[in-house]
């Protein structure tokens, strides 16, 4: 039975051009250049938006703390894993982002699921943007509460669900993201916060995985950019921080509640003192003048890339105005989605780019909606204009061959 079920599912994935394969990637001095199977590529799929993964100060923090404190925490934060470094990191995060408290989790996926698993009880309502991350939606589907999914970035749709009556002793949790991971667009955070504030027994949770470090004063993220403060803010360290892990920013009362009852916190090994020290240094870098310079360079690169691609797509459209051609979603974030349409075409173009030394991942359903398979191109502060020009030329050749050849 197991063998049949597993092989049927695998065959179906291959048939639908959705079979995922892992590649062993090696980076040396920068995340914008990778090696795969002895081949070298310019990397336009990295989430290391500011280039901190290879920053000398981050590496020095790793080396110094590893020598002094070792490479593991040795236990749950409720046993022996709550190191002085971790305690200091949580305090620094809370101060930096303007919250009473912070709790660090091993990953963003874990942190998102931890909130829903603990906060949502029988009869509670979750109202989530349709494009919220899989970690949020999966936890919501399997929770005791009831999930509603409002139209993407649509406050009227959100309001229609907020207007639904609450059962006695129940609450609402509104869930959205600062920057959406596949479309690269911002949520209308100011409008969402103003709307949710009108309803009693309603908490707002924002996952700002792709906004922290990039937007706001000193890289404080999307909420700072829009001048709001949600009840629960999730920040992750696998993007602009160039590391891994995540944190919840919340009130002292909520932190006490999580410490007592959050199973993903209680039963997970705490991050190591070494990792906490790296992330502590990451906050300093992101908030520094150097961080401002990196954000300015990132913005310059994004603007340059968009202008080049839009010019290319206009040129292609003039060749055949009746054909459905790729298009670039409106995004001012490092995530630049080029919508191709069919799964097979997206895979073919991704392969053509790799043949020309460019690494760009093709993203297909169910990660994105049907018929919106795309190249998820990520621009970083470390890319040079020459690298971007090389990408544009490879894109031009691949698109011409795929659609006009």
Secondary structure, 3 states (H helix, E strand, C coil): CHHHHHHHHHHHHHHCCCCCCCCCEEECCCCCEEEECCEEEEECCCCCCCCHHHCHHHHHHHHHHHHHHCCCCCCECCCCCCCHHHHHHHHHHHHHHCCCEEEEECCHHHHHHHHHHHHCCCCCEEEEECCCCHHHHHHHHCCCCEEEEECCCCHHHHHHHHCCCCCCCCCEEEEEECECCCCCCECCHHHHHHHHCCCCCEEEEEECCCCCCCCCHHHCCHHHHHCCCCCEEEEECCCCCCCCCEEEEECHHHHHHHHHHCHHHHCCECCCHHHHHHHHHHHHHHHCHHHHHHHHHHHHHHHHHHHHHHHHHHHHHHHCCCCCCCEECCCCCCEEEEEEECHHHHHHHHHHHHHCCEECEEECCCCCCCCCEEEEEECCCCCCHHHHHHHHHHHHHHHHHHHHC
